[in-house]
Amino acid sequence: MAAELVVIAPVVERGHTPVLLDEVLAALAPRDGADYVDGTFGRGGYAEAILKKAECRVWGIDRDPEAIAAGATLAKHFPGRLTVIEGRFGAMDQLMAERGITRVDGIALDLGVSSPQIDNPNRGFSFRQDGPLDMRMEGRGPTAADIVNGADEGELADIIFRFGEERRARAVARAIVRARPFQRTFQLADVVRRAVPRSNDGIDPATRTFQALRVFINDELDELDRGLAAAERLLAPGGRLAVVSFHSLEDRVVKTFLARRSGHAGVSRHLPATRAARPTFTDGSRKAIRPSAQECAANPRARSAKLRWAIRTDAVATESVQ
C-alpha cells in the first residue's frame, strides 16, 4: 500500500502559487461535509483553499516524495480533514478505495511540473538553472540523461516531435546525438539552442525539447488518460471535476475527453449508427477559462494555463477513455 501521512512534520517552505485558484474553487463549489481529491497535491495550494472554503475533507495525492513530505506540514493545520497519499492520480479510485472511500464530491488536477520542482536545480527540470539531467517526478526509472544518451536519433526525434511539438525535432535529435554524452541541463540546453533558431515569441528554443523529455519520462499523457477515467469512476453524481493544463497536448486530451463524455463530440457519417451512451458529464466550462492579465502579471507561469471543468451525471462510467 502507498505511504500515507496525516502527522506533524518539520515546517517546509511551500513556494508555490496555485494558478486560477478562484476559478477552480468556483468550479468545485466546496461544501460542508463533502469529500474532495487534490490529485496533484504539490505543495497543497488547492487543497488548502478547499479546506478553508468549507468544513470538508480533502485527500491529496502526489507521486513526488518531496510533495508528500511537505504535505505533513499542511496536515497539522487541518487535523482529521487532510490526508496525503503517495501515488499517481491515474489510480486515484484504487487509492481511495483502499481507504474505504468509493465516491467523492470533487476532484482538482493541476497538470505538469510544479513550481518547486522547476525551481530546484537538483531535479533537472529547468533549462534556466544548471543541474543533473534528471526530470523524474518519482525519483525512479530512467533519467533524462539516460534517454538522450541511449536512444537512437530516430527515437529522439519522435519523442521531441510528439511530446514537445518541436517542428525541428530531427535537427535537434541529430545535434544531440553528435554532442552526447550529456549529464547536465545546461549542456543539453546549449545544444538545442544551437539547433533551433530563436523565434519572435520570446520562448526559449530549449522549451519544447525539455517539455518533451519530461512528458515522456514521466508518462504524463497516458497518466492523464488514466486519471480522467479514474475521476469518472470516482465522482459521485453531481460531483465536480476541475482540470488545469499548461500546454496544448494536455488541454487537447482534457477537451476531447469532456466533449465525448458530455455528448458534444462529433460523430462521423461514415461510421455505422450506434445507440449513444448516456453522457457521464455535463461540461461546465465548454470553453477553456484563462487567467486574467493581473494574474499573469503577478505569476508569469500562469500565462499558458487553461481550466476546464464539468459536473458528473448519474450515468454509469465508460470503460474506455476514448
Residue pairs with C-beta under 8 A, 6 or more apart in sequence:
1 98
2 85
2 86
2 87
2 95
2 98
3 68
3 85
3 86
4 83
4 84
4 85
4 86
4 99
5 68
5 69
5 71
5 72
5 75
5 83
5 84
5 86
6 72
6 75
6 80
6 82
6 83
6 84
7 72
7 75
7 76
8 72
8 73
8 75
8 76
9 69
9 72
9 73
9 76
10 73
11 73
12 69
12 70
12 73
14 43
14 44
14 45
14 70
14 73
14 74
14 116
15 43
15 115
15 116
15 119
16 42
16 43
16 45
16 114
16 115
16 116
17 45
17 115
17 298
17 299
17 301
18 24
18 45
18 46
18 49
18 110
19 110
19 244
19 291
19 295
19 299
19 301
19 302
19 305
20 244
20 289
20 291
20 295
20 302
20 305
20 307
21 45
21 46
21 49
23 289
23 307
24 46
24 49
24 108
24 242
24 244
24 307
24 309
25 49
25 50
25 53
27 240
27 242
27 284
27 285
27 307
27 309
28 36
28 50
28 106
28 108
28 240
28 242
28 309
29 106
29 240
30 36
30 50
30 53
30 54
30 56
30 106
31 54
31 56
31 105
32 54
32 55
32 56
33 55
33 56
34 54
34 56
34 57
34 104
34 105
34 106
35 56
35 57
35 58
35 59
35 101
35 103
35 104
35 105
36 47
36 50
36 56
36 57
36 58
36 59
36 104
36 105
36 106
36 107
36 108
37 58
37 59
37 60
37 61
37 89
37 92
37 96
37 104
37 106
37 107
37 108
37 234
38 44
38 46
38 47
38 50
38 58
38 59
38 60
38 61
38 108
39 61
39 89
39 92
39 107
39 108
39 109
39 227
39 231
40 61
40 62
40 89
40 108
40 109
40 110
40 111
40 114
41 47
41 60
41 61
41 62
41 67
41 68
41 71
41 84
42 62
42 64
42 67
42 110
42 114
42 115
42 116
43 67
43 70
43 74
43 114
43 115
43 116
44 60
44 70
44 71
44 74
44 82
44 84
45 110
46 108
46 110
47 58
47 60
47 74
47 82
48 74
48 77
50 56
50 58
50 106
50 108
51 58
51 78
51 81
51 82
55 81
56 81
56 105
57 80
57 81
57 82
57 83
58 78
58 81
58 82
58 83
59 83
59 84
59 85
59 96
59 99
59 101
59 104
60 71
60 82
60 83
60 84
60 85
61 84
61 85
61 86
61 87
61 88
61 89
61 92
61 95
62 68
62 71
62 84
62 85
62 86
62 87
63 86
63 87
63 88
63 89
63 137
63 138
64 114
64 117
64 137
64 138
64 139
65 86
65 138
65 139
66 116
66 117
67 114
67 116
68 84
68 85
68 86
70 116
71 82
71 84
72 84
74 82
74 84
75 82
75 83
75 84
83 99
85 95
85 99
87 95
88 223
88 226
88 227
89 109
89 223
89 227
89 230
90 222
90 223
90 224
90 225
90 226
90 227
90 230
91 226
91 230
92 107
92 227
92 230
92 231
92 234
93 102
93 230
93 233
93 234
94 230
96 102
96 104
96 234
102 234
103 234
103 235
103 236
103 239
104 234
104 235
104 236
104 239
105 235
105 236
105 238
105 239
105 240
106 235
106 239
106 240
106 241
106 242
107 231
107 234
107 235
107 239
107 240
107 241
107 242
108 242
108 243
108 244
109 227
109 231
109 241
109 242
109 243
109 244
110 244
111 220
111 224
111 243
111 244
111 245
111 246
111 250
112 220
112 245
112 246
112 247
112 250
113 125
113 137
113 214
115 301
117 123
117 125
117 137
118 125
118 126
119 126
119 129
120 131
121 129
121 130
121 131
121 185
122 131
122 132
122 134
123 131
123 134
123 135
124 131
124 132
124 133
124 134
124 135
124 143
124 144
124 185
125 134
125 135
125 210
125 214
126 185
126 210
127 185
127 186
127 188
127 189
127 192
127 204
127 206
127 207
127 210
128 204
129 185
130 184
130 185
130 186
131 184
131 185
132 143
132 145
132 183
132 184
132 185
133 143
133 144
133 145
133 148
133 182
133 183
133 184
133 185
133 187
133 188
134 143
134 144
134 145
135 143
135 144
135 210
135 213
135 214
135 217
135 218
136 142
136 143
136 217
136 218
137 218
138 218
141 217
142 217
143 217
144 188
144 213
144 214
144 217
145 181
145 182
145 183
147 156
147 159
147 213
147 216
147 217
148 156
148 176
148 180
148 182
148 188
148 213
149 180
149 181
149 182
151 159
152 177
153 170
153 173
153 174
153 176
153 177
154 173
156 172
156 173
156 176
156 177
157 169
157 170
157 172
157 173
157 174
158 169
159 212
159 213
159 216
160 166
160 169
160 172
160 173
160 208
160 209
160 212
160 213
161 167
161 169
161 170
161 212
162 212
163 211
163 212
163 213
163 215
163 216
163 221
163 249
164 208
164 209
164 210
164 211
164 212
164 213
164 215
165 208
165 248
165 249
166 172
166 196
166 208
166 209
166 212
168 195
168 196
171 195
171 196
172 192
172 195
172 196
172 209
174 195
175 191
175 192
175 194
175 195
176 182
176 188
176 191
176 192
179 187
179 191
182 188
182 191
185 210
188 206
188 209
188 210
189 204
189 206
189 210
192 205
192 206
192 209
192 210
193 204
193 205
193 206
195 205
196 205
196 206
196 208
196 209
197 205
198 205
199 205
211 247
214 220
215 221
215 249
220 250
221 249
221 250
221 253
224 250
224 253
224 254
225 253
225 257
225 321
226 321
228 241
228 243
228 253
228 254
228 257
228 321
229 317
229 318
229 320
229 321
231 241
232 261
232 280
232 281
232 312
232 317
232 318
233 317
235 241
235 312
236 312
237 312
237 313
237 314
238 311
238 312
239 311
239 312
240 284
240 309
240 310
240 311
240 312
241 281
241 309
241 310
241 311
241 312
242 307
242 308
242 309
243 254
243 307
243 308
243 309
244 305
244 306
244 307
245 251
245 254
245 305
245 306
245 308
246 304
246 305
246 306
247 304
251 288
251 306
251 308
254 308
255 288
255 308
256 265
257 321
258 264
258 281
258 283
258 308
258 310
259 265
259 283
260 322
261 279
261 280
261 281
261 310
261 318
262 279
262 280
262 281
262 282
262 283
262 310
263 276
263 279
264 283
277 315
277 318
278 313
278 315
278 316
279 313
279 315
280 312
280 313
280 315
280 316
280 317
280 318
281 310
281 311
281 312
281 313
282 310
282 311
282 313
283 308
283 310
284 309
284 310
284 311
285 307
285 308
285 309
285 310
288 306
288 307
288 308
289 306
289 307
289 308
289 309
290 305
290 306
290 307
291 299
291 302
291 303
291 305
295 302
296 302
296 303
